């Protein structure tokens, strides 16, 4: 089973007031809410949107380690899950995230 989480930044805008636009990281949701409440207290009507630039996929399979990996688009994430499901139907259970974590370690060059 796969679980998709949009971890893209939140963008708060106010119509006809571009100077009030603020971008908040996914992990700063409380800060975004505080900013929204502040704008509303000033009589403004903020609009909140979430981007589409970071997707976390968690794959859970009975009898196997959970896998999680981040992608730059939902289509990449869905493609990854489709690949895992196709391989699982053939009896393959690869842990792609283990290799990705190894290659992303600081100081490790991708060029050999």
TORZADREN-543859 format. One line per field, with one value per residue: residue in one letter; x negated, y negated, z negated of N, C-alpha, C in turn. Coordinates in pm, 1 decimal, decimal comma. Atoms other than C-alpha are relative to their C-alpha. Example, Ala and Ser with C-alpha at 12.3 -4.5 7.8 and 13.67 -1.06 7.14 Angstrom:
<sites>
res = (a:s)
nc1 = (-89,0:82,0)
nc2 = (119,0:119,0)
nc3 = (0,0:6,0)
cac1 = (-1230,0:-1367,0)
cac2 = (450,0:106,0)
cac3 = (-780,0:-714,0)
cc1 = (-90,0:77,0)
cc2 = (-120,0:-109,0)
cc3 = (0,0:-73,0)
</sites>
This chain:
<sites>
res = (x:x:x:x:x:x:x:x:x:x:x:x:x:x:x:x:x:x:x:x:x:x:x:x:x:x:x:x:x:x:x:x:x:x:x:x:x:x:x:x:x:x:x:x:x:x:x:x:x:x:x:x:x:x:x:x:x:x:x:x:x:x:x:x:x:x:x:x:x:x:x:x:x:x:x:x:x:x:x:x:x:x:x:x:x:x:x:x:x:x:x:x:x:x:x:x:x:x:x:x:x:x:x:x:x:x:x:x:x:x:x:x)
nc1 = (-84,1:79,0:-59,0:61,0:-12,4:52,3:88,2:37,9:-22,0:-127,9:11,2:-109,5:-8,4:-116,2:-31,1:36,5:102,5:111,9:104,3:-35,1:18,4:99,5:12,3:35,3:36,2:-102,0:16,4:-34,1:-143,8:-48,5:38,6:-90,2:-130,8:13,2:1,7:-136,7:-83,1:41,7:-59,9:-145,8:-27,5:13,1:-111,1:37,7:-44,6:112,8:-23,6:106,7:15,2:118,4:67,1:1,6:141,6:61,0:-94,9:54,4:-72,4:29,3:-50,7:-3,8:-37,1:4,4:114,9:116,8:26,4:-64,2:87,9:-49,4:86,7:-57,3:7,2:-27,6:-134,7:-91,4:10,7:118,6:-33,7:-91,9:77,7:78,6:-89,7:-39,8:114,3:7,1:-112,2:24,6:104,8:-54,4:-81,5:94,0:71,9:118,4:-19,8:122,1:-4,7:62,0:34,5:130,8:99,8:-13,9:56,9:144,9:52,8:-24,7:78,9:96,3:136,3:4,2:-12,4:-74,2:88,5:100,1)
nc2 = (118,0:123,7:121,1:119,1:120,9:119,6:71,3:124,5:119,6:70,8:135,5:86,4:122,7:86,8:60,7:140,1:41,7:-93,8:15,9:-81,8:-141,5:-69,3:-143,2:-70,4:-140,6:-94,1:-20,2:125,2:20,1:85,1:137,8:42,9:26,3:124,8:107,9:8,4:62,7:139,8:67,9:7,8:100,2:129,8:13,0:-51,2:-136,4:-73,5:-124,5:-94,8:-109,1:-82,1:-28,6:-135,8:-21,2:-99,7:-103,7:-111,0:-125,7:-105,6:-127,9:-98,7:-132,9:-95,7:-88,1:68,8:130,7:116,1:82,0:135,1:72,7:127,7:26,8:139,0:14,1:-109,7:-102,3:-80,3:-83,1:-104,0:-90,8:-80,9:-97,2:-94,9:-88,7:-90,7:-93,9:-93,0:-92,1:-84,0:-102,9:-97,2:-62,2:76,8:95,1:78,8:119,8:107,0:112,9:-25,1:50,5:145,5:59,6:-15,5:93,2:137,5:33,7:106,7:-41,1:-113,1:46,6:-87,4:-32,1:-91,1)
nc3 = (0,0:-11,0:56,6:-59,7:80,8:-65,6:93,0:-67,0:82,2:-2,0:-52,8:46,8:-78,9:19,8:-129,7:-24,2:96,8:-19,7:102,3:116,1:-32,1:81,5:-24,3:123,5:-17,0:45,6:144,3:69,1:-16,7:109,8:-33,8:-107,5:60,8:75,0:-99,1:-53,0:104,1:6,9:-115,7:20,2:103,2:-66,5:-93,4:-131,5:-27,9:-59,0:-72,5:31,6:-95,4:23,4:-125,8:-52,1:-28,6:86,9:38,9:76,8:-19,2:96,9:-48,3:108,5:-47,4:109,0:-1,6:-54,8:59,1:-62,3:-82,4:-22,3:-90,8:-41,4:-143,3:-35,9:-55,6:31,4:-104,9:31,0:116,1:-45,4:-83,7:93,0:63,0:-104,0:-20,2:115,7:-5,4:-110,0:43,7:106,0:-65,3:-55,9:110,3:37,0:108,9:8,5:83,9:-76,6:85,7:61,1:-93,7:-11,4:121,0:-7,8:-99,0:41,8:118,7:-22,8:-25,4:-90,5:-137,6:-88,6:-111,3:52,7)
cac1 = (0,0:-131,8:-65,7:-130,2:-197,2:-235,7:-534,8:-549,8:-565,2:-252,6:-202,2:8,4:120,9:360,4:542,6:411,1:138,3:-169,8:-395,4:-211,3:-295,0:-480,4:-606,8:-624,2:-799,2:-578,7:-718,0:-617,3:-241,7:-185,1:-377,0:-162,5:153,1:28,9:-39,3:307,9:472,5:271,2:387,7:749,4:728,8:630,7:948,3:769,9:872,5:561,7:554,3:354,2:222,8:-19,1:-275,4:-343,9:-721,0:-777,4:-594,6:-671,1:-574,3:-554,0:-518,2:-411,1:-405,8:-329,2:-641,4:-880,0:-1047,1:-860,5:-1009,4:-983,9:-1122,1:-1066,8:-995,8:-972,1:-631,4:-325,5:-368,7:-722,9:-591,1:-307,7:-551,8:-774,6:-479,8:-366,5:-718,7:-721,7:-377,7:-474,0:-789,9:-598,8:-356,3:-661,6:-796,0:-1067,2:-1100,7:-1373,6:-1451,8:-1518,7:-1535,7:-1844,2:-2046,7:-1908,0:-2008,8:-2360,9:-2411,3:-2281,0:-2526,6:-2741,2:-3088,9:-2995,1:-3052,5:-2814,6:-3102,1:-3334,3)
cac2 = (0,0:-344,0:-671,7:-1004,5:-1323,4:-1665,4:-1823,3:-2129,9:-2481,8:-2679,9:-3007,2:-3280,3:-3564,4:-3856,8:-3970,8:-4303,1:-4313,1:-4133,4:-4271,6:-4054,1:-3725,1:-3481,7:-3128,6:-2886,7:-2550,2:-2245,2:-2208,0:-2569,7:-2524,3:-2688,4:-2999,0:-3014,6:-2994,2:-3274,8:-3492,3:-3413,9:-3506,9:-3830,8:-3923,4:-3843,5:-4061,8:-4348,6:-4290,4:-4120,5:-3795,2:-3578,8:-3288,1:-2978,8:-2733,2:-2446,0:-2389,5:-2072,5:-2044,5:-1780,1:-1451,6:-1193,2:-834,3:-572,3:-214,1:42,8:410,7:688,4:882,9:620,4:303,7:-20,6:-233,9:-609,9:-839,3:-1201,1:-1304,0:-1638,0:-1564,4:-1351,7:-1176,3:-1065,5:-935,8:-745,7:-597,4:-475,7:-306,0:-147,7:-6,7:135,9:292,8:445,6:595,1:723,1:906,7:1079,5:1170,9:903,3:700,1:440,0:165,1:-130,4:-376,3:-209,9:-288,5:-641,7:-712,3:-580,9:-800,2:-1112,7:-1100,7:-1414,7:-1374,0:-1079,9:-1154,4:-1018,9:-1011,3:-720,3)
cac3 = (0,0:92,8:-84,4:93,7:-105,4:55,6:-122,2:100,1:-46,1:-133,1:54,9:-109,3:116,7:91,8:406,4:543,0:272,9:413,6:138,7:-115,2:58,7:-169,5:-114,8:-409,1:-418,2:-468,4:-819,6:-905,9:-878,7:-1217,6:-1103,2:-790,2:-1000,7:-1225,2:-919,4:-779,5:-1110,0:-1119,0:-766,8:-853,1:-1163,7:-929,7:-727,0:-436,7:-268,1:-218,3:25,1:-69,4:187,1:165,8:438,0:632,5:602,0:333,7:280,3:13,5:90,7:-182,1:-68,1:-324,5:-243,7:-485,2:-571,9:-428,8:-551,6:-491,3:-214,7:-181,2:85,4:195,7:556,1:736,1:889,5:825,1:1159,2:1062,8:731,7:899,2:1151,2:866,1:695,6:1023,6:1071,5:718,4:763,5:1099,5:951,4:649,7:879,8:1030,7:688,3:665,6:346,4:392,9:145,8:375,7:88,5:-61,0:251,5:274,2:-84,6:-21,1:286,4:110,9:-178,8:-213,3:-70,2:151,6:516,8:777,5:1027,1:977,1)
cc1 = (-88,9:79,3:-76,4:25,1:-63,0:-80,1:-52,5:27,7:141,9:-25,5:123,2:-5,9:124,9:27,6:-33,0:-101,2:-121,5:-109,9:26,5:-17,4:-112,5:3,6:-51,2:-31,4:110,5:-4,7:37,7:147,9:57,1:-34,6:90,4:136,4:-1,7:3,4:140,3:91,1:-32,2:61,8:151,1:35,7:-12,3:111,8:-31,1:48,5:-111,5:46,1:-120,1:1,2:-123,7:-58,2:8,3:-144,1:-67,9:106,6:-72,7:87,8:-46,2:65,2:-10,6:48,4:-17,1:-119,4:-126,8:-17,7:77,5:-104,1:61,2:-102,3:73,3:-24,0:37,8:137,7:83,4:-12,2:-123,1:28,2:91,0:-72,2:-84,4:86,0:44,6:-111,8:-10,2:109,9:-18,6:-105,3:51,4:86,2:-88,1:-83,7:-127,8:34,3:-130,6:21,7:-76,3:-47,2:-136,5:-111,5:4,5:-61,8:-152,1:-60,3:15,7:-77,0:-96,7:-140,2:-12,5:25,3:79,3:-83,6:-115,0:-129,6)
cc2 = (-124,8:-118,0:-119,2:-120,0:-116,3:-78,0:-129,6:-119,0:-55,0:-142,3:-78,2:-129,2:-78,1:-65,6:-149,8:-54,9:92,9:-10,6:87,6:150,4:58,0:148,9:64,8:145,7:88,2:17,4:-123,5:-33,8:-92,0:-146,5:-56,6:-34,5:-129,4:-120,0:-21,1:-70,0:-149,0:-80,5:-16,3:-104,1:-142,0:-22,6:47,5:144,4:78,3:127,9:89,9:111,0:79,5:37,3:146,6:40,9:105,1:97,2:112,2:122,2:96,7:126,9:100,0:132,1:98,1:93,2:-63,6:-134,0:-108,2:-76,7:-139,1:-75,7:-126,7:-21,7:-144,6:-20,1:121,9:110,2:88,7:95,5:115,6:102,9:94,3:109,1:105,3:100,4:100,6:105,2:103,1:102,7:94,9:111,5:110,0:67,8:-71,5:-98,4:-74,6:-120,4:-110,8:-114,8:19,1:-52,9:-150,8:-68,8:7,7:-103,3:-145,3:-40,1:-111,9:57,5:117,1:-48,3:100,3:40,4:84,5:-16,8)
cc3 = (0,0:-54,4:56,3:-90,2:75,7:-103,8:60,6:-90,1:14,6:48,8:-44,0:81,3:-38,0:135,1:2,6:-101,6:10,9:-106,0:-122,2:24,7:-85,9:33,7:-128,5:31,5:-55,6:-151,7:-82,2:14,6:-108,1:26,1:109,2:-57,9:-80,3:94,4:58,7:-100,6:-13,1:115,4:-16,3:-104,5:55,6:102,4:140,6:16,0:68,8:71,1:-26,8:104,5:-37,9:135,7:39,1:30,8:-87,8:-50,2:-72,4:23,8:-108,6:52,1:-114,0:57,1:-115,2:16,5:54,7:-69,0:73,8:80,8:11,9:83,4:44,0:148,5:27,1:60,6:-37,2:104,7:-21,0:-115,4:40,6:86,5:-86,1:-62,6:101,3:26,5:-114,0:6,4:111,2:-39,6:-107,1:58,9:59,5:-108,2:-40,8:-111,3:-21,0:-90,5:72,0:-89,1:-65,6:89,6:12,4:-120,8:2,3:93,4:-42,3:-124,6:33,8:21,8:94,9:141,2:82,5:120,8:-51,8:69,5)
</sites>
